[in-house]
Amino acid sequence: MHAFPHSTTSTPTAVAVPPQLALPVIEAEFPRQLHPYWPQLQEKTRLWLLEKRLMPADKVQEYADGLCYTDLMAGYYLGASDEVIQAICDYSAWFFVWDDRHDRDLVHGRPADWRRLRFRLHAALDAPLHHLHHPDTLVAGFADSVARLYSFLPVTWNQRFARHFHAVVEAYDREFRNRRSGYVPRVEEYLALRRLTFAHWIWTDLLEPSAGTELPDAVRKNPAYRRPALLSQEFAAWYNDLCSLPKEIAGDEVHNLGISLVTHEGMSLEQAVEEIRRRVEECIREFLVAERTALRFADRLDDGTVRGKELGAAVTSCVGNMRNWFSSVYWFHHESGRYMVDSWDDRSTPPYVNNEAAGEK
């Protein structure tokens, strides 16, 4: 198990955070936790990747555990049932594999493959049970994970999740087209696109099955709930940009807050890094304020009725997990082999990806 910087043991962390990426406030005020089912999650998601043939067996063997995909989710959705957290972990692993396929299709000039995959994902999202045996393993794996996620809450939650993920697929298509043409979005355009490609509302939606309750719109859309939810996701996306900037510059990416700041705001690379860091730190400060407001909101929801008690407890759980996202994202970026560009033979080609075209031709 990876060392915990704030565990109850005296074991020191084995992770050295580079000074330019260190956030003392996260290390001090956001204690890290892991779902107790984590060891089984790691093993079962590894087996799921093999069973669904989402990564070649040799790459699963060599890289899956070190990529820490299960650690990221196990540090976020505390309180979820074992079945729910397993479905989320498998879906998350799928998401990373999909992100890599998107990148490889672009790097290797396969726009027709990408277009075909895009349409198939839309179809599988609306009818996952009809796509469980699709010849493209990425589509079949997606259908399997989505069908499981759809089993936990009412159809209204499923429809919302589908609506949000349809938007994510289309945002990935915009990224594909931007990268093919070398178009670097301006800062505000980029930030709006990033909320979709990082799947802000997907990860927020998944707080609800973890809490065992679908939140009504009046609760979910209330600024007291929505504000900390957005801030937790913005932190994650911008911190990811900070950590992945060397990887994305090496890979000729055009989608990174730092790249937009350099291209359109006239900043040097050093100034852009400082600006991303400033935004990240501001996000943390604003979350700490919004968190208190959200917890007061949860208290008000608990009005003495059975339903009020259930909603109050669910919102308290969701807000607690929004907090967990900060530490989980932070340590993931320093433990996962996904960001260790300097250790790769080719800084533009991750060693854990399959460069071959995939799917039915």
For each residue, the residues with C-beta under 8 A, 3 or more apart:
1: 34 38 39
2: 14 15 68 71 331 335
3: 7 11 12 13 14 15
4: 7 9 11 13 32 34
5: 13 15 27 32 331
6: 27 31 32
7: 3 4 11 32
8:
9: 4
10:
11: 3 4 7
12: 3
13: 3 4 5
14: 2 3
15: 2 3 5 331 334 335
16: 334
17: 21 22 27 334
18: 21 22
19: 22
20: 273 277
21: 17 18 242 243 333 334
22: 17 18 19 27
23: 26 27 239 280 281 284 330
24: 27 28
25: 28 29 30 281 284
26: 23 29 30 284 326 327 330
27: 5 6 17 22 23 24 30 330
28: 24 25
29: 25 26 288
30: 25 26 27 323 324 326 327 330
31: 6 327
32: 4 5 6 7 75 327 328 331
33: 75 78 324 327
34: 1 4 38 71 74 75
35: 38 41 74 75 77 78 80 85
36:
37: 40 41 74 82 85 86
38: 1 34 35 41 42 70 71 74
39: 1 42 43
40: 37 43 44 82 86
41: 35 37 38 44 45 70 73 74 85 86 89
42: 38 39 45 46 65 70 71
43: 39 40 46 47
44: 40 41 47 48 86 89 90
45: 41 42 48 49 64 69 70 86 89 90 93
46: 42 43 49 50 60 64 65
47: 43 44 50 51
48: 44 45 51 52 54 90 93
49: 45 46 52 54 55 60 64 93 97
50: 46 47 53 55 57 60
51: 47 48
52: 48 49 94 137 140 141 144
53: 50 137
54: 48 49 93 94 97 137 138 141
55: 49 50 59 60 63 64 97 352 354
56: 59 60 354
57: 50 60 61
58: 61 62
59: 55 56 62 63 64 352 353 354
60: 46 49 50 55 56 57 63 64
61: 57 58 64
62: 58 59 66 352
63: 55 59 60 66 67 337 351 352
64: 45 46 49 55 59 60 61 67 69
65: 42 46 68
66: 62 63 336 337
67: 63 64 96 336 337 338 352
68: 2 65 71 72 332 335 336 337 338
69: 45 64 72 73 89 92 93 96 336
70: 38 41 42 45 73 74 89 92 93
71: 2 34 38 42 68 74 75 328 331 332 335 336
72: 68 69 75 76 92 328 329 332 336
73: 41 69 70 76 77 85 88 89 92 328
74: 34 35 37 38 41 70 71 77 85 89 328
75: 32 33 34 35 71 72 78 324 327 328 331 332
76: 72 73 203 321 324 325 328
77: 35 73 74 80 84 85 88 206 207 210 321 324
78: 33 35 75 210 320 321 324
79: 210 211 317 320 321
80: 35 77 84 85 88 209 210 211
81: 84 85 212
82: 37 40 85 86
83: 86 87 152
84: 77 80 81 87 88 152 209 210
85: 35 37 41 73 74 77 80 81 82 88 89 210
86: 37 40 41 44 45 82 83 89 90
87: 83 84 90 91 145 148 149 152
88: 73 77 80 84 85 91 92 149 206 209 210
89: 41 44 45 69 70 73 74 85 86 92 93
90: 44 45 48 86 87 93 94 144 145 148
91: 87 88 94 95 145 146 148 149
92: 69 70 72 73 88 89 95 96
93: 45 48 49 54 69 70 89 90 96 97
94: 52 54 90 91 97 98 138 141 142 145
95: 91 92 98 99 199
96: 67 69 92 93 99 100 338
97: 49 54 55 93 94 100 101 138 141
98: 94 95 101 102 121 138 142
99: 95 96 102 103
100: 96 97 103 104 350 352 353 354
101: 97 98 104 105 117 138 358
102: 98 99 105 106 114 172 175 176
103: 99 100 106 107 251 353
104: 100 101 107 108 110 353 354 355
105: 101 102 108 110 111 113 114 117 176 357
106: 102 103 109 110 114 176 179 180
107: 103 104 251 348
108: 104 105 355 357
109: 106
110: 104 105 106 113 114 357
111: 105 114 115 176 180
112: 115 116
113: 105 110 116 117 357 358 359
114: 102 105 106 110 111 117 118 173 176
115: 111 112 118 119
116: 112 113 119 120 359
117: 101 105 113 114 120 121 136 138 139 359
118: 114 115 121 122 169 172 173
119: 115 116 122 123
120: 116 117 123 124 131 134 136 139
121: 98 117 118 124 125 139 142 169
122: 118 119 125 126 166 169
123: 119 120 126 127 130 131
124: 120 121 127 128 130 131 134 139 142 143 146
125: 121 122 128 142 146 162 165 166 169
126: 122 123 162
127: 123 124 130 131
128: 124 125 131 132 142 143 144 146 147 150
129: 132 143 147
130: 123 124 127 143
131: 120 123 124 127 128 134 139 140 142 143
132: 128 129 140 143 144 147
133: 140
134: 120 124 131 137 139 140 143 360
135: 140 359 360
136: 117 120 139 140 358 359 360
137: 52 53 54 134 140 141 358 359
138: 54 94 97 98 101 117 141 142 358 359
139: 117 120 121 124 131 134 136 142 143 359
140: 52 131 132 133 134 135 136 137 143 144
141: 52 54 94 97 137 138 144 145
142: 94 98 121 124 125 128 131 138 139 145 146
143: 124 128 129 130 131 132 134 139 140 146 147
144: 52 90 128 132 140 141 147 148
145: 87 90 91 94 141 142 148 149
146: 91 124 125 128 142 143 149 150
147: 128 129 132 143 144 150 151
148: 87 90 91 144 145 151
149: 87 88 91 145 146 152 158 161 206 209
150: 128 146 147 158 161
151: 147 148
152: 83 84 87 149 157 209
153: 157 158 208 209 213 214
154: 157 158 214
155: 158 159
156: 159 160 214
157: 152 153 154 160 161 205 208 209 214
158: 149 150 153 154 155 161 162
159: 155 156 162 163
160: 156 157 163 164 205
161: 149 150 157 158 164 165 202 205
162: 125 126 158 159 165 166
163: 159 160 166 167
164: 160 161 167 168 199 201 202 205
165: 125 161 162 168 169 199 202
166: 122 125 162 163 169 170
167: 163 164 170 171 196
168: 164 165 171 172 196 197 199 202
169: 118 121 122 125 165 166 172 173
170: 166 167 173 174 196
171: 167 168 174 175 193 196 197
172: 102 118 168 169 175 176 197
173: 114 118 169 170 176 177
174: 170 171 177 178 193
175: 102 171 172 178 179 193 197 255
176: 102 105 106 111 114 172 173 179 180
177: 173 174 180 181 183
178: 174 175 181 183 184 185 254 255
179: 106 175 176 182 183 252 253 254 255
180: 106 111 176 177
181: 177 178
182: 179 254
183: 177 178 179 254
184: 178 254 259 260 263 264
185: 178 189 190 193 254 255 260
186: 189 190 260 264
187: 190 191 257 260 261 264 265
188: 191 192
189: 185 186 192 193
190: 185 186 187 193 194 255 257 260
191: 187 188 194 195 257
192: 188 189 195 196
193: 171 174 175 185 189 190 196 197 255
194: 190 191 197 198 237 241 255 257
195: 191 192 198 200 201 233 234 237
196: 167 168 170 171 192 193 199 200
197: 168 171 172 175 193 194 255
198: 194 195 233 236 237 240
199: 95 164 165 168 196 202 203
200: 195 196 203 204 230 233 234 237
201: 164 195 204 205
202: 161 164 165 168 199 205 206
203: 76 199 200 206 207 233 236 325
204: 200 201 207 229 233
205: 157 160 161 164 201 202 208
206: 77 88 149 202 203 209 210
207: 77 203 204 210 211 229 317 318 321 322
208: 153 157 205 211 213 214 215 314 318
209: 80 84 88 149 152 153 157 206 212
210: 77 78 79 80 84 85 88 206 207 317 318 321
211: 79 80 207 208 313 314 317 318 321
212: 81 209 314
213: 153 208 310 311 314
214: 153 154 156 157 208
215: 208 219 220 225 311 314 315 318
216: 219 220 311
217: 220 221
218: 221 222
219: 215 216 222 225 301 311 315
220: 215 216 217 225 226
221: 217 218 225 226
222: 218 219 225 226 297
223: 226 227
224: 227 290 293 294 296 297
225: 215 219 220 221 222 228 229 294 297 315 318 319
226: 220 221 222 223 229 230
227: 223 224 230 231 290 293 294
228: 225 231 232 287 290 291 293 294 319 322
229: 204 207 225 226 232 233 318 322
230: 200 226 227 233 234
231: 227 228 234 235 283 286 287 290 322
232: 228 229 235 236 287 322 323 325 326
233: 195 198 200 203 204 229 230 236 237 325
234: 195 200 230 231 237 238 283
235: 231 232 238 239 280 283 284 287 325 326 329
236: 198 203 232 233 239 240 325 326 329
237: 194 195 198 200 233 234 240 241
238: 234 235 241 242 257 276 279 280 283
239: 23 235 236 242 243 280 329 330 333
240: 198 236 237 243 244 329 333
241: 194 237 238 244 245 256 257 258 276
242: 21 238 239 245 258 273 276 277 280
243: 21 239 240 333 334 339
244: 240 241 247 248 256 339
245: 241 242 248 249 256 258 259 273 276
246: 249 250 341 342 347
247: 244 250 251 339 341 347
248: 244 245 251 253 255 256 259
249: 245 246 252 253 256 259
250: 246 247 341 347 348
251: 103 107 247 248 347 348
252: 179 249 348
253: 179 248 249 256 259
254: 178 179 182 183 184 185 259
255: 175 178 179 185 190 193 194 197 248 259
256: 241 244 245 248 249 253 259 260
257: 187 190 191 194 238 241 260 261 272 275 276 279
258: 241 242 245 261 262 269 272 273 275 276
259: 184 245 248 249 253 254 255 256 262 263 272
260: 184 185 186 187 190 256 257 263 264 265
261: 187 257 258 264 265 267 271 272 275 276
262: 258 259 265 266 267 268 269 272
263: 184 259 260
264: 184 186 187 260 261
265: 187 260 261 262 272
266: 262
267: 261 262 271 272 275
268: 262 271 272
269: 258 262 272 273
270: 273 274
271: 261 267 268 274 275
272: 257 258 259 261 262 265 267 268 269 275 276
273: 20 242 245 258 269 270 276 277
274: 270 271 277 278
275: 257 258 261 267 271 272 278 279
276: 238 241 242 245 257 258 261 272 273 279 280
277: 20 242 273 274 280 281
278: 274 275 281 282
279: 238 257 275 276 282 283
280: 23 235 238 239 242 276 277 283 284
281: 23 25 277 278 284 285
282: 278 279 285 286
283: 231 234 235 238 279 280 286 287
284: 23 25 26 235 280 281 287 288 326
285: 281 282 288 289
286: 231 282 283 289 290
287: 228 231 232 235 283 284 290 291 322 323 326
288: 29 284 285 291 292
289: 285 286 292 293
290: 224 227 228 231 286 287 293 294
291: 228 287 288 294 295 319 322 323
292: 288 289 295 296
293: 224 227 228 289 290 296 297
294: 224 225 227 228 290 291 297 298 315 319 322
295: 291 292 298 299 316 319
296: 224 292 293 299 300
297: 222 224 225 293 294 300 301 315
298: 294 295 301 302 311 312 313 315 316 319
299: 295 296 302 312
300: 296 297 303 312
301: 219 297 298 308 311 312 315
302: 298 299 308 309 311 312 313
303: 300 308
304: 308 309
305: 308 309
306: 309 310
307: 310 311
308: 301 302 303 304 305 311 312
309: 302 304 305 306 312 313
310: 213 306 307 313 314
311: 213 215 216 219 298 301 302 307 308 314 315
312: 298 299 300 301 302 308 309 315 316
313: 211 298 302 309 310 316 317
314: 208 211 212 213 215 310 311 317 318
315: 215 219 225 294 297 298 301 311 312 318 319
316: 295 298 312 313 319 320
317: 79 207 210 211 313 314 320 321
318: 207 208 210 211 215 225 229 314 315 321 322
319: 225 228 291 294 295 298 315 316 322 323
320: 78 79 316 317 323 324
321: 76 77 78 79 207 210 211 317 318 324 325
322: 207 228 229 231 232 287 291 294 318 319 325
323: 30 232 287 291 319 320 326 327
324: 30 33 75 76 77 78 320 321 327 328
325: 76 203 232 233 235 236 321 322 328 329
326: 26 30 232 235 236 284 287 323 329 330
327: 26 30 31 32 33 75 323 324 330 331
328: 32 71 72 73 74 75 76 324 325 331 332
329: 72 235 236 239 240 325 326 332 333
330: 23 26 27 30 239 326 327 333 334
331: 2 5 15 32 71 75 327 328 334 335
332: 68 71 72 75 328 329 335 336
333: 21 239 240 243 329 330 336 339
334: 15 16 17 21 243 330 331 339
335: 2 15 68 71 331 332
336: 66 67 68 69 71 72 332 333 339 340
337: 63 66 67 68 340 343 352
338: 67 68 96 350 352
339: 243 244 247 333 334 336
340: 336 337 343 344
341: 246 247 250 344 347
342: 246 347
343: 337 340
344: 340 341 347 349 350 351
345: 349 351
346: 349
347: 246 247 250 251 341 342 344
348: 107 250 251 252
349: 344 345 346 353 355
350: 100 338 344 353
351: 63 344 345
352: 55 59 62 63 67 100 337 338
353: 59 100 103 104 349 350
354: 55 56 59 100 104 358
355: 104 108 349
356:
357: 105 108 110 113 361
358: 101 113 136 137 138 354
359: 113 116 117 135 136 137 138 139
360: 134 135 136
361: 357
